Amino acid sequence: MNAPSANASNGHSVSASKSDHPEFFQVRVLRQDQPGGDCYWQRYRVRYESDMNVISVLQRIAAQGVTMDGRAVAPVAWDCNCLEEICGACTMVINGRVRQACSALVDRLLADNPQEIELRPMTKFPVVRDLVVDRSRLFRALQRVRAWIDVDGYQDQGAGPRVSREDQEQAYPLSQCMSCGCCLEACPQYTKIEVLQQAGESAAEAQARTEAAYDHGFMGAHAISQAVLFNTHPTGQMAASQRLEQLTAEGGIQVCGNAQNCVAVCPKQIPLTTSIARAGRAVTVWAWKKWFDR
Amino acid sequence: MANVSPADSSSQPFLARHEFLIRRLHSLSGLVPVGAYMVVHLLTNASVLESPAAFQRNVYGIHSLGRLLPVVEWVFIFIPILFHAIIGVAIIRGGLPNHGSYPYARNIRYSLQRASGIVAFFFIAWHVFHMHGWFHADWWLKTVATPLAGAQFKAFNATSTAGSAIQQHWLVSVFYAIGILACVFHLANGIWTMGITWGVWVGPIAQRRAAAVCTAGGIALAAVGLGALGGMATVDVEKAKQVEDRMFHHKLEAGEVPNDSHKRTDGDHKDDGQPADMARK
């Protein structure tokens, strides 16, 4: 790849004057070679180009293959996919705040901290390697709350029930969740659970132990919000009590501490705390019925 | 797969199995009876600002429960506070405050809720010891509570004993001010989060309004609490004691109160029924 000139020439450069940005900037990456391994910081020097995002920074680091002190190292591993903030794969902690790498623009990051850009993997999920984490706990929680609509067979079942405009407008924002994990990373009640495969243990056994551990932990804002989404859907409602049962099981909605960081960091601006309060009301009524309707 | 239930529920420990119920009881106990008790407690104490006799009258009202009072204390005050505190510690241990990375107002309040809970726990433990002594047994009061500057409050000399306990040292007032503010913040913010937990205020606008109401209520209660503290810190202990002793002997003659030496400053020497202030006059 050609090293583009520091003074990128496209007219709509973000910086007002070209002297505003440095020729090079530093990137500090928290690396880890394998699950459960030690982590360590590594610094890289990257030549500034206009309109970079963190993904393109990581591409440059991979291309140059050396740290700031000239040591040849294995390229930093990271996940990415859509590059337009709708898949959630490139979520990481950038300058101390969880967000998607693809929409983290270098010009903005350098405006906040001209010294360097700091990249860390999310702290609430087990690290697979470098910036790649295993978010299976997030998906496990979606399974717990049955975050889907049951379709019984493939035959034509006719038109579904009508959904009012009001319900649609309430449901649409919740349906935008991309399972990125920002809400969980920022949540003080969501603490890391990491289960490592032990010597002599099969992968299936380790998997079962991991899932059992996940089911004791907090499910998180995303799962509560998805439970609310599918409980407002006319067909989804048919499994409403199963979802409410899970919301009140261990690690359910009661673990929420109302810090409300989830709604503050959600890149899709999903009203997560409204969902949490809505689910809180639903389980209040449901628990009352469960105990006194029998 | 589709049917995901957390293991076999009967094999889980009790606390995990009933996590929802326990958290909801913790939430409820913060309002009723603990929070409600605190409001009544601070309002009663603030009556010292009216007059030492007004506060003494209120205390007589409370102590008119007689031998039922310790039962009421334990069932509606001590046990709920202990439950709230113990579960609260468990809740604090389960979280990882991160206001450093995410310094949003509500996240800071999340951290403050936990910090104020810890402050309140130690303050209340010390405050109950300081005034009440924790236990009524004679040997405890003689060998532990009194030597350690505890059990100073005497119900039939309410204003003078509470006043002198506060006026012992200026640090006592400082500790009380910190403790009261921690408790009031914990209650006001706790009511706000409780409203979300139980689904009373759901949307962001409703939550903002509720926060405004809780803030106003918290400021008002803080004023009541600090007013009560200020009243106790400035009350004339000697004068108050004379008023109390007159009230006591009046009530004793009327047969309204028992001659309980535990509830009087110098009750030990007055079992002959001679009015204490008579002798001084």
Interface residues (C-beta under 8 A of the other chain):
Chain A: G96 R97 R140 Q143 R144 R146 A186 P188 Q189 T191 A212 D215 H216 Q246 T248 A249 E250 G251 G252 I253 Q254 V255 C256 G257 N258 A259 Q260 N261 A264 V265 P271 T273 T274 I276 A277 R278 A279 G280 R281 A282 V283 T284 A287
Chain B: M1 A2 V4 S5 P6 A7 S9 Q12 A16 R17 E19 F20 L21 R23 R24 I91 G94 G95 L96 P97 N98 S101 Y102 Y104 R106 N107 R109 Y110 S111 Q113 W192 T193 I196 T197 W198 G199 V200 W201 V202 G203 P204 Q207
